[in-house]
Amino acid sequence: MAPETRRSSKTSPEYELIYWPGIPGRGEVVRLLFEDAGVAYKDTAKASRAVETVLAHSAPESAGDAANPPTFAPPVLRHGGLVINQLPNILLYLAPRLGLGPASGNEVYHLNELALTILDGLLAEVHETHHPIATDQYYDEQKAEAKKRAKAFREARLPKFLGYLQRVLDGERSGGGGWLYGEFTYVDLVLFQCFDGTKYAFPKTVEKLKKTGKYDGVFRLYDAVRERPNIKAYLESDRRIDYADGIWRHYPELEEDE
């Protein structure tokens, strides 16, 4: 699967990622696709007016244009005249163009269901451990509820999702090659980023689960992605944004039981 941009880099429009500055968040998943594929992209999170750019796309008065409806929230992808949002939607658009997934067939839907499951368990549910009541309230306003939600995530939800991913890796379709769908695809990058963020948020819990040996394939996949040449170079560069007050946060008290 050869990336479209590599084939026609002189004529294809540059990809533009519109996302909040200072946090990896959902935008980081998109960056990993670009970085692994080795394609050029503009990252507005690094620009001087990053916040203003995001707000221009998500403000209530934003009406889109004649070709594109208004976007709801970042990440937003602009490619030529196309403007889209919603991370799974962006992944479906980019994967075949970057050589990281098929353009048609049953495989498209299999990969999408894997991506959606990972994003549910290792992104959305992680965010809800520190914001279980409302996203527009501070963490300190819902700490008691957060401790209860985090306990349930650590003890039940995270093992359930990791167990499913291990079943996928052990399944016949995976083929025992170490990737979720036989060959390397974008869903392996989705898993890497979401698992990396989960490890940051719950380091003791993830280490405890690693020691059980039940999810060895998941940990091996994580390590294998980290060692891919383009990903390794990216992770060691200043382009990689440190975790902060975004989706994946580390609150030590959320790994402690009362």
URRA-V669806 format. One record per residue. RES is the residue in three letters. PHI is phi as a letter, one per 40 degrees, with the letter a starting at -180 (* if undefined). Layout:
res phi
RES PHI
RES PHI
This chain:
res phi
MET *
ALA c
PRO c
GLU d
THR c
ARG c
ARG c
SER b
SER c
LYS c
THR b
SER c
PRO c
GLU c
TYR c
GLU b
LEU b
ILE b
TYR a
TRP c
PRO c
GLY g
ILE b
PRO c
GLY f
ARG c
GLY c
GLU c
VAL c
VAL c
ARG d
LEU c
LEU c
PHE c
GLU c
ASP c
ALA c
GLY g
VAL b
ALA c
TYR a
LYS c
ASP b
THR c
ALA c
LYS c
ALA c
SER c
ARG b
ALA c
VAL c
GLU c
THR c
VAL c
LEU c
ALA c
HIS c
SER b
ALA c
PRO d
GLU c
SER c
ALA b
GLY g
ASP a
ALA c
ALA b
ASN b
PRO c
PRO c
THR c
PHE c
ALA a
PRO c
PRO c
VAL b
LEU b
ARG b
HIS a
GLY g
GLY c
LEU c
VAL b
ILE b
ASN b
GLN g
LEU d
PRO d
ASN c
ILE c
LEU c
LEU c
TYR c
LEU c
ALA d
PRO c
ARG c
LEU b
GLY g
LEU b
GLY i
PRO c
ALA c
SER a
GLY g
ASN d
GLU d
VAL d
TYR c
HIS c
LEU c
ASN c
GLU c
LEU c
ALA c
LEU c
THR c
ILE c
LEU c
ASP c
GLY c
LEU b
LEU b
ALA c
GLU c
VAL c
HIS d
GLU c
THR c
HIS b
HIS b
PRO c
ILE c
ALA a
THR c
ASP c
GLN b
TYR c
TYR d
ASP c
GLU c
GLN b
LYS c
ALA c
GLU c
ALA c
LYS c
LYS c
ARG c
ALA c
LYS c
ALA c
PHE c
ARG c
GLU c
ALA b
ARG c
LEU c
PRO d
LYS c
PHE c
LEU c
GLY c
TYR c
LEU c
GLN c
ARG c
VAL c
LEU c
ASP c
GLY c
GLU c
ARG c
SER c
GLY g
GLY g
GLY c
GLY g
TRP b
LEU c
TYR b
GLY g
GLU b
PHE c
THR b
TYR c
VAL c
ASP c
LEU c
VAL c
LEU c
PHE d
GLN c
CYS c
PHE c
ASP c
GLY c
THR c
LYS c
TYR c
ALA c
PHE b
PRO c
LYS c
THR c
VAL c
GLU c
LYS c
LEU c
LYS c
LYS c
THR c
GLY g
LYS c
TYR b
ASP d
GLY c
VAL c
PHE c
ARG c
LEU c
TYR d
ASP c
ALA c
VAL c
ARG d
GLU c
ARG c
PRO d
ASN c
ILE c
LYS d
ALA c
TYR c
LEU c
GLU c
SER c
ASP c
ARG c
ARG c
ILE c
ASP c
TYR c
ALA a
ASP c
GLY b
ILE c
TRP c
ARG b
HIS b
TYR b
PRO d
GLU c
LEU c
GLU b
GLU b
ASP c
GLU c
